[in-house]
Amino acid sequence: MQNQIVTADVYESCFYILRGCTLVVVEGIPVNGKINCQLKFTGDNIIKIQAEYFSGKASVNLFEFRRTYSQVCSWIQQAKKQLKHQLQQAQAQGGEE
């Protein structure tokens, strides 16, 4: 069985991706008028990978990390934009009734 981890931390997310974990979903969540994102990951060794990350001894290839960071930021912006659009549509539909 694969474990699952949820995080809102971009750097942590990049580390999981670079260690071969699977990004399951990027989910926008409305919080106090703003939109935050959570990223959900799975992987056979994700608990060990998480421990490595939080131990302060994690290392990555900087070039790969930079590319991954840009991609994760793009996914987050896309999720925020999508949720904002959905919330605007719901508000518009609610105003018509």
Buried (B, 14 or more C-beta within 10 A) or exposed (E): EEBBBEBEEBBBBBBBBBBEBBBBEBBBEEEEEEBBBBBBBBBEBBEEBBEBBEEEEBEBEEEEBEEBBEBBEEBBEEBBEBBEEEEEEEEEEEEEE
